[in-house]
Amino acid sequence: MKLKMQALRVSILGCLLLGGTAASATDIEVLHWWTSGGEAKAAAQLKSIMESKGYTWKDFAVAGGGGENAMTVLKTRVVSGNPPAAAQIKGPSIQEWGAEGVLMNLDPVAKVEKWDHMLPKAVADIMKYDGHYVAVPVNVHRVNWMWVNPAVFKAAGVDVPRTWEEFPAAAKKIRAAGYVPLAHGGQPWQDFTVFESVVLGVGGADFYRQSMVQLDQKALHSDTMKRAFQVFGSLRADIDPDSPNRDWNQATGMVINGKAAMQLMGDWAKGEFTQAGKIPGQDYECVAAPGSQGSFTFNVDSLVMFKQNSDDEAKGQQALASAVLSPAFQKVFNLAKGSIPVRTDMSLDGFDACALKSAQDFQAAAKAGTLVPSIAHQMAVPAATSGAMQDVVTQFFNAPNASVDEAVDQLARAAQVQ
Ligand code: BGC
């Protein structure tokens, strides 16, 4: 990102000197990729809270699950010297943008509102660059979920698989009963999302941490990683021929409509069930991805604020940061989004069984040392590294005869990309 960023610094400076952005003082432009039914409903909550404070919300939504498209568009906008007021940026990327000196320091609002006291330390640390808050967290998503249609399981006469050993036999029976075992959208980030849950379920949290966070070469070359690729490859038999390019929410729709039995996806999928009026424990189940009970892959959405050229805009950005962490917003947003509040001091009254389970499992995993960052959702390693690893994973999944040994070598090499 370095070279591009030099151009960026020059153009931001030019922009500041010429006073040249298109935004008016009370406009708040927010870049995000929340465009599915549940996501859009959640984003609308932020819009309405900002409008109630007298700001004009400029929606900068870039469709594309996982946010790759949004990040590409963001870079173009920043390089051209016209960054949005706020953008959804997560994990280690916050450090990369912080190092470019283009982010606004949110310490003034963080101090007054005592963010250090209301956020889990692990989350607060991710939001800080050089000891200063430069991002505000929105929620906590769990990635290692499996979404289940119980009626399909009943019709097929099988139990929900709890391990990867149990999975193939269950999938076979579901297929024989005329259903798609696994709803999947063939897009690189969705392949990677499934892969990380398989790695966690096959190898456990310590192995996941060694291989996907510390990028330890021994772990990456291990037999456990080979087994993870074998299991992952076997899932090709459990998806349907129309999966290439399918959006994640359409795959969720297949579980909602009873066409498919399961989907491995983070709990933004729950937003789609909620939006469709479905009740957990009745119409659908949320269970940990096979083998990953007791572990929690976290994915925290956050907004960074880009330095703007007027005090009024800065005030608007602080108001936005403050709104994001207000209890009222944390509740309405997360109810629609499928995630749980990021504040540790909030009651979960009104949240459903999946949210309660997520909150409980988050605490338990934090205590047990099994809370791990999602690599597919940019929480674990720099974007260049996870992008290279994602390429290997998706190429493997899309080549039915791909060799596991070669994939393991390629993944280990990709993990060295910086
Ligand atoms: C984001 C979620 C979003 C999902 C699907 C994830 O990376 O963290 O907020 O709902 O992608 O687009």
Residues whose N, C-alpha, C, O or C-beta is under 5 A from the ligand:
A	BS01	BGC	W33 G64 G65 G66 W268 D301 H377
